[in-house]
Amino acid sequence: MSSLLAALRAPELVAQFQRQCGLVRLSPPPPQQRPEQRRWPQADTQAAAAAAAAAATATPARPRDAWSRQAGGDSNGVVTRTAVVMYIGQTSKDVLRWPRPPSPPVIKLEVRVDAEYGMPSTHAMAATAIPFTFLLATMNRYKYPFELALVFAVAICTLVSLSRIYTGMHTVLDVLCGIAITAVLVTVSYPLWDAIEAFQMKNHFAPVLALTLSFLLAINYPELDHWSTARGDTTNIVSAGGGATLATWINYQWNLIPDAVSAPPYEMPSLTTELICRMGARFVIGIVIVFFARQAIKSVALAFVCKLAGVSPGDKQARKLLWVEVPYKYITYTCLGVVGLALCPAVHRYLSL
C-alpha cells in the first residue's frame, strides 16, 4: 500500500501525463522555492504579531413549506454544502503541508496558487461536491433523465480533476484524495439535508449562528508558515456560505418565494427561444448586480477594516494581515451571498423574468 501511495504521489507520474497530453517545456524553468522555504518578510511578521461567483439566477417557484430535496429549490443549499466541503479541504492543506509537485520535472501552468500546499486538491473537491450535490438535491424534484445527469456530473468531476494534473498543480494522489473526501462528506451528510434546511429557514437564530460560525472558522484558520492565497480564498468561501444561509432565511421568513402551481416532481420546460432569452437576461442582470455590488462592498469594507486596524488600504502587505484580510473579505462575501441568492432573484421576479 505504501508503495502504491508513493507512486501516486510521484511528480514523475504528473510529468508523464503532461507529456502524453503534448505539453513540453520550451525554456528552462525559473528557480523554484518550496512552499516551506517561503516566509513572510520580518516586517510583516512583526505587524501581524502587533495587529491578515458567479452569476445569480432566480429560484424556481415552489411551495413555501417544501424546500426539502423532495420539493423545493436548493440553490442556497448547494452553496452552503460546498462551503463546508471546501473549508475542510483548504484547512487540510495547511495542516498536512504537503508541497505541490516540483518543477522540474513537472511543468507549472499556474502561479497564483502555487504558494499553497497541495493535499488535497480543492478543485477536485469542488468539482465533486457541486454537480453531485445538485444532482442529489434535484433528482426527486424535477423530471429529467437521471442517467444522463449522472454522466454529466461524472464528466465534470473527471475533466476538472484531470486539469489539475495537466496544469502541474497536483499529484494524482492529491486529486484522488480530494474526490474521496468529498464523496464521504456528501454521503454522510445527505440524510441530514432536510433537517438542516428546515433549521436554516425556520429558526430565528439560524442567521446569527451561521454568520458567527463562518467568521470563527475563517479567523481561526490554521496558522500559516508563509502567506498564501489559501486563507483569503477560504474566507471568501465560508462567508459566502454564511450569506447563503442568511439569504435562505430571508427568502422564507419574508415569503419572497411564490407558491408553486403544482406538486413535485416538476416538468422541465421546453427549451424555446423565449426561455433562452429569459435565461440570458437573468444571467446578464445577475452578473451586473453582483459585479457592482462586489466593487462597492469591497471598497467600503476594506476602508472600514483598515481604519480600525490603523493601516492604509493601499498597503498590499498590510492587507495580508490576519485582522485585515479576514474581516474585510468576510464582510464582502457574506453580503454577496445575500445579494446573489436573495436580491438577484427578487430583481428577476420584479422584472417578470
C-alpha positions in Angstrom: 0.0 0.0 0.0 2.8 2.4 0.9 4.5 1.8 -2.5 1.2 2.5 -4.3 0.7 5.8 -2.4 4.3 6.8 -3.1 3.7 6.1 -6.8 0.5 8.1 -6.9 2.3 11.0 -5.2 5.3 10.9 -7.5 5.8 14.0 -9.7 7.1 11.8 -12.5 3.6 10.5 -13.0 2.3 14.0 -13.4 5.1 14.9 -15.8 4.3 11.7 -17.8 0.6 12.7 -18.1 1.6 16.1 -19.3 3.9 14.7 -22.0 1.1 12.4 -23.2 -1.1 15.4 -23.5 1.5 17.1 -25.7 2.8 19.6 -23.1 6.5 20.1 -23.4 8.9 22.7 -21.9 10.2 25.3 -24.3 12.5 27.1 -22.0 14.3 26.4 -18.7 12.1 26.9 -15.6 12.9 29.7 -13.1 14.4 28.6 -9.8 11.6 27.3 -7.6 11.2 27.7 -3.8 9.4 25.0 -2.0 6.4 26.4 0.0 8.1 25.6 3.3 11.0 27.8 2.3 8.8 30.9 1.7 8.4 33.1 4.7 6.7 36.4 5.4 9.0 39.3 5.5 10.1 40.2 9.0 8.2 43.5 8.9 5.0 41.6 8.1 5.6 39.1 10.9 6.1 41.9 13.5 3.0 43.7 12.2 0.9 40.6 12.3 2.1 40.0 15.9 1.0 43.6 16.7 -2.3 43.6 14.8 -4.4 39.0 7.6 -19.0 33.6 -8.2 -21.0 33.7 -10.2 -23.9 34.8 -11.7 -27.1 34.6 -9.7 -30.3 33.0 -11.1 -33.8 33.2 -10.0 -35.0 30.3 -7.9 -38.0 28.4 -9.5 -41.4 28.7 -7.9 -42.0 26.3 -5.1 -44.3 25.6 -2.2 -43.2 27.7 0.8 -43.0 24.8 3.1 -41.4 22.3 0.7 -37.8 23.4 0.3 -36.6 19.9 1.1 -34.7 17.9 -1.6 -38.0 16.3 -2.5 -39.8 19.5 -3.3 -38.1 22.8 -3.4 -35.2 25.0 -4.5 -31.8 24.1 -3.3 -29.5 26.7 -4.9 -28.7 28.1 -1.4 -28.2 24.6 0.0 -25.6 23.7 -2.7 -23.6 26.8 -1.8 -23.6 26.1 1.9 -22.7 22.4 1.5 -19.9 23.2 -1.0 -18.6 25.8 1.5 -18.3 23.1 4.2 -16.5 20.8 1.8 -14.1 23.5 0.6 -13.3 24.6 4.2 -12.3 21.1 5.2 -10.2 20.8 2.0 -8.5 24.2 2.4 -7.6 23.7 6.1 -6.4 20.2 5.4 -3.8 21.7 3.1 -2.3 23.9 5.8 -2.4 21.1 8.4 -0.8 18.4 6.3 1.5 20.8 4.4 2.3 18.5 1.5 4.1 20.5 -1.2 2.8 20.7 -4.8 4.7 18.7 -7.5 8.2 20.2 -8.0 9.3 21.8 -11.3 11.2 20.2 -12.9 10.1 17.5 -13.8 6.5 19.0 -13.7 5.6 22.0 -15.9 3.7 24.6 -13.9 1.0 26.4 -15.8 -0.4 28.4 -12.9 1.3 30.8 -10.5 -1.4 32.4 -8.4 -2.0 29.5 -6.0 1.5 27.9 -6.3 2.4 29.1 -2.8 -0.4 26.9 -1.4 0.1 23.3 -0.4 -1.3 20.5 -2.5 -3.0 17.9 -0.4 -6.0 17.5 -1.1 -7.0 19.1 -4.4 -9.8 21.5 -3.6 -10.6 21.9 -7.3 -11.3 18.2 -7.4 -13.4 18.5 -4.2 -15.5 21.4 -5.6 -15.9 19.5 -8.9 -17.2 16.6 -7.0 -19.3 18.5 -4.5 -21.2 20.9 -6.8 -22.5 18.6 -9.5 -23.3 15.6 -7.2 -24.9 17.8 -4.5 -27.0 19.4 -7.2 -27.9 16.0 -8.7 -29.0 14.6 -5.3 -31.0 17.7 -4.5 -32.9 17.8 -7.7 -33.4 14.1 -8.7 -36.8 13.8 -6.9 -37.8 17.4 -7.6 -37.7 17.6 -11.4 -38.4 15.1 -14.2 -35.2 14.6 -16.2 -33.2 11.6 -17.3 -31.2 10.7 -14.2 -28.7 8.6 -16.1 -27.8 11.4 -18.4 -27.4 13.8 -15.4 -25.2 11.3 -13.7 -22.9 11.0 -16.7 -22.8 14.8 -16.9 -21.8 15.0 -13.2 -19.1 12.4 -13.6 -17.7 14.2 -16.7 -17.4 17.5 -14.8 -15.6 15.8 -11.9 -13.3 13.9 -14.2 -12.4 16.8 -16.5 -11.7 19.3 -13.7 -9.7 16.7 -11.8 -7.5 15.8 -14.8 -7.0 19.5 -15.5 -5.3 19.9 -12.1 -2.8 17.2 -13.1 -2.4 18.7 -16.6 -1.6 22.2 -15.1 1.0 20.6 -12.8 -0.6 21.8 -9.6 -1.5 18.5 -8.1 -0.3 14.9 -7.9 -2.6 12.0 -8.7 -2.9 11.3 -5.0 -4.0 14.9 -4.3 -6.8 14.6 -6.8 -8.0 11.1 -5.7 -8.0 12.1 -2.0 -10.0 15.2 -2.8 -12.6 13.2 -4.6 -12.7 10.5 -1.9 -13.0 13.0 1.0 -15.9 14.8 -0.8 -17.7 11.5 -1.5 -17.6 10.6 2.1 -18.8 14.0 3.3 -21.7 14.1 0.9 -22.7 10.6 1.7 -22.6 11.1 5.4 -24.4 14.4 5.4 -27.1 13.5 2.8 -29.6 12.1 5.3 -29.4 15.4 7.3 -30.1 17.8 4.5 -33.8 18.2 5.1 -33.4 18.8 8.8 -30.6 21.3 8.3 -32.6 23.3 5.6 -35.6 23.4 7.9 -33.5 24.8 10.7 -32.0 27.4 8.3 -35.4 28.6 7.1 -37.5 28.5 10.3 -35.2 29.1 13.3 -34.8 32.7 14.2 -31.3 32.1 15.5 -30.1 30.4 12.3 -28.7 33.5 10.6 -26.8 34.5 13.8 -25.4 31.0 14.2 -24.3 30.8 10.6 -22.7 34.2 10.5 -20.9 33.7 13.8 -19.7 30.2 12.9 -18.4 31.2 9.5 -16.5 34.1 11.0 -14.9 32.0 13.7 -13.9 29.3 11.2 -12.2 32.0 9.0 -10.5 33.8 11.8 -9.2 30.6 13.3 -7.8 29.2 10.1 -4.7 27.1 10.7 -1.6 29.3 11.3 0.3 29.9 8.1 4.1 29.3 7.9 4.1 31.5 4.9 1.5 33.8 3.3 -0.6 32.3 0.5 -4.0 32.8 -1.0 -5.4 29.9 1.0 -6.7 31.8 4.0 -8.3 34.6 1.9 -9.9 32.2 -0.5 -11.2 30.1 2.4 -12.7 33.2 4.0 -14.5 34.0 0.7 -15.9 30.5 0.6 -17.2 30.2 4.2 -18.5 33.8 4.3 -20.4 33.2 1.0 -21.9 30.1 2.7 -23.0 32.2 5.7 -24.5 34.7 3.4 -26.4 31.9 1.5 -27.8 30.7 4.9 -28.9 34.3 5.6 -30.5 34.5 2.2 -32.3 31.2 2.7 -33.8 32.6 6.0 -34.8 35.9 4.4 -36.5 34.2 1.4 -38.5 32.0 3.7 -39.3 34.4 6.5 -40.3 37.3 4.2 -42.3 35.0 1.9 -40.3 36.1 -1.1 -40.7 32.8 -3.0 -44.0 32.5 -4.8 -46.1 29.3 -4.4 -45.8 26.6 -7.0 -48.8 25.8 -9.1 -48.3 22.1 -8.8 -46.7 19.5 -6.6 -43.2 18.0 -7.4 -41.7 16.4 -9.4 -41.9 19.3 -11.8 -41.9 19.0 -15.6 -38.8 20.5 -17.2 -39.8 23.4 -19.5 -39.2 23.1 -23.2 -36.0 24.9 -24.4 -37.7 27.6 -26.5 -36.3 30.8 -27.9 -38.2 32.8 -25.3 -36.8 30.7 -22.4 -33.3 31.0 -23.7 -33.7 34.8 -23.9 -35.1 34.9 -20.3 -32.2 32.8 -19.1 -29.7 35.1 -20.8 -31.4 38.1 -19.4 -31.2 36.6 -15.9 -27.6 35.8 -16.3 -26.6 39.2 -17.5 -28.6 41.1 -14.9 -27.3 38.8 -12.1 -23.7 39.3 -13.3 -24.1 43.1 -13.4 -25.6 43.3 -10.0 -23.0 41.0 -8.4 -20.1 42.8 -10.1 -21.1 46.3 -9.0 -22.2 45.1 -5.5 -18.8 43.5 -5.1 -16.9 46.6 -6.1 -18.9 48.8 -3.8 -19.0 46.5 -0.8 -15.3 45.6 -1.0 -14.3 49.3 -1.1 -16.3 50.2 1.9 -15.4 47.1 3.9 -11.7 47.4 3.1 -11.6 51.1 4.1 -13.6 50.4 7.3 -11.4 47.5 8.4 -8.1 49.3 7.6 -9.2 52.3 9.5 -9.9 50.1 12.6 -6.5 48.4 12.1 -4.7 51.7 11.6 -3.2 50.7 8.2 -3.6 52.1 4.7 -6.0 50.4 2.3 -3.4 50.8 -0.4 -0.7 48.9 1.5 -0.8 45.4 -0.1 1.4 43.9 2.7 -0.9 45.2 5.4 -3.9 43.7 3.6 -2.3 40.3 4.1 -2.5 40.7 7.9 -4.9 38.3 9.7 -7.1 41.0 11.2 -7.3 42.9 7.9 -7.6 40.2 5.3 -10.2 38.0 7.1 -12.7 40.7 8.2 -12.9 42.7 5.0 -13.3 39.6 2.9 -15.8 38.2 5.3 -18.0 41.3 5.1 -17.7 41.5 1.3 -18.6 37.9 0.5 -21.2 37.5 3.2 -23.0 40.4 1.6 -22.5 39.0 -1.8 -24.1 35.7 -0.7 -27.2 37.6 0.2 -27.1 39.7 -3.0 -26.7 36.7 -5.2 -29.3 34.4 -3.6 -31.9 36.9 -2.3 -31.6 40.2 -4.1 -30.9 39.0 -7.6 -33.9 36.6 -7.6 -36.1 39.4 -6.3 -35.0 41.7 -9.1 -35.7 38.9 -11.6 -39.2 38.4 -10.2 -39.8 42.2 -10.2 -38.8 42.3 -13.9 -41.0 39.2 -14.6 -38.0 37.2 -15.9 
